[in-house]
Amino acid sequence: MTDKQTVRPRGRGSNVRWLAGAAGLTAVGSAAGVSVARSLRRHVSSDDPYEDEDFDLLDADRSYVVTTPDGVDLAVREVGPEDARLTVVFAHGFCLRMGAFHFQRARLAEEWGTQVRMVFYDQRGHGQSGEAAPDTYTVSQLGEDLETVLTLMAPRGPVVLVGHSMGGMTVLSHARQFPKRYPDRIAGVAIIASAAEGVSRSPLGEILKNPALEAVRFAVRYAPKTVHRTRGAASAVIGPILRAASYGDEKISPSVVAFSEKMMHDTPIATLVEFLHALEVHDETDGLSALAKVPTLVACGDRDLLTPMEYSQSMAAALPKSELVIVGGAGHLVQLERPEAIDDGLVRLVERATPSKLVALTRRVRNRVRKNG
């Protein structure tokens, strides 16, 4: 089942080549860096529908700390009753934090009411979670961290996993390492703007070839006292690219842009360079065989230049129970740029995955009340 909302964007090839060329940046103030800034400004709307949005919504939810076997404290937030029939667990992407699912938390809490519990957490080295040894910043380790979160936060009942970008890779890693959880515990999976294996074929792969990043990675591992001196070089290489590739060609709310940029800027330098390397070398294609046993949602923006839509199309083709949603005009942060498309897809996924008709029935009743009210 495939929901394709638009066709391949105009001019995408030129954007890819431009971003790949910009991988040679050594300073934000360079000509290429100025072009990035101008490109980003063209995306920002003069009207801001989210000017008064409270992007700290998740901070008010029930909070926990989950400690991994290697001693890393993961910040966790929970929405919904502890005895809900279904738990949905969200894993965020590279250089982000759990707040990247802000719109999903707001809409789906209203949509599902007391029938579904949602669990969000910051990946190691991100957000409010603890930093860890650089050699643990791998996609394989993230899959193990997800298992720890599931064991402590959702020990019983069916679970739906949602992963964006590196979070999607986290879910695939979990599926590879813990295949018996599918479908016994994991009833459904959403993979958003992600890839099953290394991203060397995207513009991000070109960025990873920059010698400045390898120098910073060496400093992180072997000369940690000098890391603060290398932050500017690494940020100059990767920062403008991430910002420019985050959104598509539609005008974006300035408040949403500022929110996502803050998440990126606040990411520690060790987290940035080590997980960049992890994204380059990871291969979690074996996890697809476990995901094939459960209903899945594979979604992306058709202007995603970091994990191009071909990656999503390839994964969906390998998953017989998948729904493929390609969101027209959206970039890599599709869940922030076009949240309604992702929210609707997640609602459909839960209705397909839940063993009880109660969730779907509750939604239909609520929708009738809205229409009649």
C-alpha positions as CSV (number, residue, x, y, z in Angstrom):
1,M,0.0,0.0,0.0
2,T,1.6,3.3,-1.1
3,D,0.5,6.9,-0.5
4,K,2.6,9.1,-2.8
5,Q,1.6,12.7,-2.4
6,T,3.7,14.3,-5.0
7,V,6.3,13.7,-7.8
8,R,10.1,14.2,-7.8
9,P,10.8,17.9,-7.1
10,R,12.1,20.3,-9.7
11,G,15.8,21.1,-9.5
12,R,16.6,18.4,-7.0
13,G,19.7,17.3,-8.9
14,S,21.3,20.7,-8.8
15,N,20.6,21.0,-5.1
16,V,22.3,17.7,-4.5
17,R,25.4,18.8,-6.5
18,W,25.5,22.2,-4.7
19,L,25.3,20.6,-1.2
20,A,28.0,18.1,-2.1
21,G,30.2,20.9,-3.3
22,A,29.5,22.8,-0.1
23,A,31.1,19.9,1.8
24,G,34.4,21.6,1.3
25,L,33.5,24.5,3.7
26,T,36.1,25.4,6.2
27,A,34.4,28.6,7.5
28,V,30.8,29.7,7.6
29,G,31.9,33.1,6.3
30,S,33.1,31.6,3.0
31,A,31.2,32.3,-0.2
32,A,29.6,28.9,0.0
33,G,28.6,29.6,3.6
34,V,26.9,32.8,2.6
35,S,25.0,31.0,-0.1
36,V,23.8,28.5,2.5
37,A,22.5,31.3,4.7
38,R,20.8,33.0,1.8
39,S,19.2,29.7,0.7
40,L,17.9,29.1,4.2
41,R,16.4,32.6,4.4
42,R,14.5,32.0,1.2
43,H,12.7,29.1,3.0
44,V,11.6,31.2,6.0
45,S,8.0,32.7,5.8
46,S,7.2,36.2,6.8
47,D,4.1,34.8,8.4
48,D,4.6,32.6,11.5
49,P,1.7,30.4,12.5
50,Y,3.8,29.0,15.3
51,E,5.0,32.3,16.8
52,D,3.3,31.5,20.1
53,E,4.0,27.8,20.0
54,D,5.3,26.2,23.3
55,F,8.1,24.1,22.0
56,D,9.0,23.0,25.6
57,L,5.7,21.0,25.8
58,L,7.5,17.7,26.5
59,D,9.5,19.2,29.4
60,A,6.2,19.3,31.4
61,D,5.5,15.6,30.9
62,R,6.3,12.9,33.4
63,S,10.1,12.5,33.5
64,Y,12.3,9.5,34.2
65,V,16.0,8.6,33.9
66,V,16.8,5.2,32.3
67,T,20.4,4.1,32.9
68,T,22.0,1.8,30.3
69,P,24.2,-1.2,31.2
70,D,27.3,0.9,30.5
71,G,26.1,3.6,32.9
72,V,24.7,6.3,30.5
73,D,21.7,8.2,31.9
74,L,19.0,8.6,29.2
75,A,16.3,11.3,29.7
76,V,12.8,10.0,29.2
77,R,9.4,11.6,29.0
78,E,6.0,9.9,29.1
79,V,2.5,10.9,28.0
80,G,-0.7,9.0,28.6
81,P,-1.8,6.4,31.3
82,E,0.7,3.8,32.4
83,D,-1.9,1.1,31.9
84,A,-2.7,2.1,28.3
85,R,-3.4,-0.8,25.9
86,L,-0.6,0.3,23.5
87,T,2.8,2.1,24.0
88,V,4.4,4.1,21.2
89,V,8.1,4.8,21.6
90,F,9.8,7.6,19.7
91,A,13.6,7.7,18.8
92,H,14.9,11.0,17.4
93,G,17.5,11.7,14.8
94,F,21.1,13.0,14.5
95,C,21.8,16.3,16.3
96,L,18.3,16.5,17.6
97,R,16.4,15.5,20.8
98,M,13.0,14.2,21.8
99,G,11.5,17.6,21.1
100,A,11.9,16.9,17.4
101,F,8.6,15.0,17.8
102,H,6.9,18.1,19.3
103,F,4.0,18.2,16.9
104,Q,3.4,14.5,17.1
105,R,3.2,14.6,20.9
106,A,0.7,17.5,20.7
107,R,-1.6,16.1,18.0
108,L,-1.5,12.4,18.9
109,A,-2.1,12.9,22.6
110,E,-5.4,14.5,21.6
111,E,-6.0,11.9,18.9
112,W,-5.5,8.8,21.1
113,G,-6.5,10.1,24.5
114,T,-6.2,7.5,27.2
115,Q,-5.9,4.5,24.8
116,V,-2.2,5.0,23.9
117,R,0.9,5.9,26.0
118,M,3.7,7.7,24.3
119,V,7.4,7.4,25.4
120,F,10.1,9.8,24.2
121,Y,13.8,9.8,25.1
122,D,17.0,11.6,24.2
123,Q,19.6,9.4,22.6
124,R,23.0,9.1,24.3
125,G,25.0,12.3,23.8
126,H,21.9,14.3,22.8
127,G,19.6,16.7,24.7
128,Q,19.4,16.0,28.4
129,S,20.9,12.5,28.2
130,G,24.4,11.9,29.4
131,E,27.5,11.8,27.2
132,A,29.4,8.6,26.8
133,A,32.7,7.2,25.6
134,P,33.2,8.1,21.9
135,D,33.6,4.5,20.9
136,T,30.0,3.8,22.0
137,Y,28.5,6.4,19.6
138,T,27.4,3.7,17.1
139,V,24.1,2.7,15.6
140,S,24.5,-0.8,17.0
141,Q,24.8,0.7,20.5
142,L,21.7,2.9,19.9
143,G,19.8,-0.3,19.2
144,E,20.9,-1.7,22.5
145,D,19.8,1.6,24.3
146,L,16.4,1.2,22.7
147,E,16.1,-2.3,24.2
148,T,17.0,-0.9,27.6
149,V,14.3,1.8,27.3
150,L,11.7,-0.8,26.2
151,T,12.7,-3.2,29.1
152,L,12.2,-0.5,31.7
153,M,9.5,1.7,30.3
154,A,7.4,-0.8,28.4
155,P,7.9,-4.2,30.0
156,R,4.4,-5.4,29.0
157,G,2.0,-5.1,26.2
158,P,2.3,-4.3,22.5
159,V,4.6,-1.5,21.3
160,V,4.9,0.6,18.2
161,L,8.3,2.0,17.4
162,V,8.8,5.4,15.6
163,G,12.3,6.5,14.5
164,H,13.3,9.6,12.5
165,S,16.6,9.8,10.7
166,M,19.2,8.2,13.0
167,G,16.3,7.1,15.1
168,G,15.0,5.0,12.2
169,M,18.5,3.4,12.0
170,T,18.2,2.8,15.8
171,V,14.9,0.9,15.2
172,L,16.5,-1.2,12.4
173,S,19.5,-1.9,14.7
174,H,17.1,-3.1,17.4
175,A,15.3,-5.3,14.9
176,R,18.5,-6.9,13.8
177,Q,19.7,-7.5,17.4
178,F,16.4,-8.5,18.9
179,P,14.4,-10.1,16.1
180,K,12.3,-12.3,18.4
181,R,10.6,-9.1,19.7
182,Y,8.9,-8.9,16.3
183,P,6.0,-9.4,16.3
184,D,5.7,-10.8,19.8
185,R,6.2,-7.4,21.5
186,I,6.7,-4.9,18.6
187,A,3.4,-4.6,16.8
188,G,4.3,-1.9,14.3
189,V,7.2,0.3,13.2
190,A,7.5,3.7,11.5
191,I,10.8,4.7,9.8
192,I,10.8,8.4,8.9
193,A,13.5,10.1,6.7
194,S,16.0,7.3,7.3
195,A,18.3,4.7,5.6
196,A,19.0,1.0,6.2
197,E,22.7,1.4,5.4
198,G,25.5,4.0,5.2
199,V,24.6,7.3,3.7
200,S,27.8,7.5,1.5
201,R,25.6,8.0,-1.6
202,S,24.0,11.2,-0.3
203,P,25.5,14.7,0.0
204,L,26.2,13.8,3.6
205,G,28.6,11.1,2.4
206,E,30.6,13.9,0.6
207,I,30.7,15.9,3.8
208,L,32.2,13.0,5.6
209,K,35.2,13.0,3.3
210,N,36.2,16.5,4.6
211,P,39.7,16.2,6.4
212,A,38.5,18.7,9.0
213,L,36.0,16.3,10.4
214,E,38.5,13.5,10.7
215,A,40.9,15.8,12.5
216,V,38.1,16.7,15.0
217,R,37.3,13.0,15.4
218,F,40.9,12.3,16.2
219,A,40.9,15.1,18.8
220,V,37.7,13.8,20.4
221,R,39.3,10.3,20.9
222,Y,42.9,11.1,21.7
223,A,43.2,14.8,22.7
224,P,40.0,15.6,24.4
225,K,41.5,18.8,26.0
226,T,41.7,20.3,22.6
227,V,38.2,19.5,21.4
228,H,36.9,23.0,22.2
229,R,39.3,24.4,19.7
230,T,38.0,22.2,16.9
231,R,34.3,22.9,17.4
232,G,34.2,25.8,15.0
233,A,35.8,23.9,12.2
234,A,33.4,21.0,12.5
235,S,30.4,23.2,12.8
236,A,31.5,25.2,9.8
237,V,31.6,22.0,7.7
238,I,28.4,20.3,8.8
239,G,26.2,23.1,10.4
240,P,25.2,25.0,7.2
241,I,24.5,21.8,5.3
242,L,22.2,20.4,8.0
243,R,20.4,23.7,8.3
244,A,19.9,24.1,4.5
245,A,18.9,20.5,4.0
246,S,16.4,20.4,6.9
247,Y,13.5,21.8,5.0
248,G,12.1,21.7,1.4
249,D,11.1,24.6,-0.8
250,E,8.0,25.6,1.0
251,K,8.1,28.6,3.3
252,I,8.8,27.5,6.9
253,S,7.8,29.1,10.2
254,P,10.7,31.1,11.6
255,S,9.9,29.7,15.0
256,V,10.2,26.1,13.7
257,V,13.5,26.9,12.1
258,A,14.9,28.5,15.3
259,F,13.7,25.5,17.3
260,S,15.5,23.0,15.1
261,E,18.6,25.1,14.8
262,K,18.9,25.3,18.6
263,M,18.8,21.5,18.9
264,M,21.6,21.3,16.3
265,H,23.7,24.0,17.9
266,D,23.4,22.5,21.4
267,T,24.7,19.1,20.3
268,P,28.1,18.4,21.8
269,I,31.0,18.2,19.3
270,A,31.9,14.6,20.2
271,T,28.4,13.5,19.5
272,L,28.3,15.3,16.2
273,V,31.6,13.9,14.7
274,E,31.3,10.4,16.1
275,F,27.7,9.8,15.0
276,L,28.5,11.3,11.6
277,H,31.0,8.5,11.2
278,A,28.5,6.0,12.5
279,L,26.0,7.1,9.9
280,E,28.6,6.6,7.2
281,V,29.5,3.0,8.1
282,H,26.3,1.6,9.5
283,D,24.5,-1.4,7.8
284,E,21.2,-2.5,9.4
285,T,19.7,-4.0,6.3
286,D,19.4,-7.4,8.2
287,G,16.9,-5.7,10.5
288,L,14.4,-5.4,7.6
289,S,13.6,-9.1,7.8
290,A,12.2,-8.6,11.3
291,L,10.3,-5.5,10.3
292,A,8.7,-7.5,7.5
293,K,6.7,-9.4,10.1
294,V,4.8,-6.3,11.3
295,P,2.8,-3.4,9.8
296,T,5.2,-0.5,8.9
297,L,5.1,3.1,7.8
298,V,8.0,4.4,5.7
299,A,7.8,8.1,5.2
300,C,10.1,10.9,3.9
301,G,10.0,14.2,2.1
302,D,10.7,14.2,-1.6
303,R,13.2,17.0,-1.1
304,D,15.2,15.2,1.5
305,L,18.9,15.6,0.5
306,L,20.4,13.9,3.5
307,T,18.5,10.6,3.2
308,P,17.0,10.9,-0.3
309,M,13.6,9.3,-0.9
310,E,15.2,6.5,-2.9
311,Y,16.3,5.1,0.5
312,S,12.7,5.1,1.8
313,Q,11.4,3.5,-1.5
314,S,14.0,0.8,-1.2
315,M,13.0,-0.1,2.4
316,A,9.3,0.0,1.6
317,A,9.9,-2.4,-1.3
318,A,11.4,-4.9,1.2
319,L,8.6,-4.7,3.6
320,P,5.4,-6.4,2.5
321,K,3.2,-4.8,5.2
322,S,4.5,-1.3,4.5
323,E,2.8,2.0,3.7
324,L,5.0,4.4,1.8
325,V,4.3,8.1,2.3
326,I,6.3,10.6,0.3
327,V,5.5,14.1,1.4
328,G,5.7,16.7,-1.4
329,G,7.9,19.7,-0.9
330,A,9.3,18.5,2.5
331,G,13.0,18.1,3.5
332,H,14.7,16.0,6.1
333,L,12.8,17.3,9.1
334,V,9.5,16.3,7.6
335,Q,7.8,15.7,10.9
336,L,8.4,19.4,11.8
337,E,7.8,20.8,8.4
338,R,4.7,18.8,7.4
339,P,3.6,17.3,10.7
340,E,0.0,16.6,9.6
341,A,1.2,14.1,7.0
342,I,3.3,12.2,9.5
343,D,0.7,12.3,12.2
344,D,-2.0,10.9,9.9
345,G,0.4,8.1,8.8
346,L,1.1,7.2,12.5
347,V,-2.6,7.1,13.3
348,R,-3.1,4.7,10.4
349,L,-0.1,2.6,11.5
350,V,-1.5,2.3,15.0
351,E,-4.9,1.3,13.7
352,R,-3.2,-1.5,11.6
353,A,-0.9,-2.6,14.4
354,T,-3.1,-2.6,17.5
355,P,-4.6,-6.0,18.4
356,S,-7.7,-4.3,19.7
357,K,-10.3,-2.4,17.7
358,L,-10.8,-0.1,20.6
359,V,-8.3,2.5,19.5
360,A,-9.7,2.8,16.0
361,L,-13.3,2.9,17.4
362,T,-12.4,5.6,19.9
363,R,-10.8,7.7,17.1
364,R,-13.9,7.3,14.9
365,V,-16.2,8.3,17.7
366,R,-14.1,11.4,18.5
367,N,-14.0,12.4,14.8
368,R,-17.8,12.2,14.6
369,V,-18.1,14.4,17.7
370,R,-15.8,17.0,16.2
371,K,-17.8,17.1,12.9
372,N,-21.1,17.4,14.8
373,G,-19.8,19.8,17.3
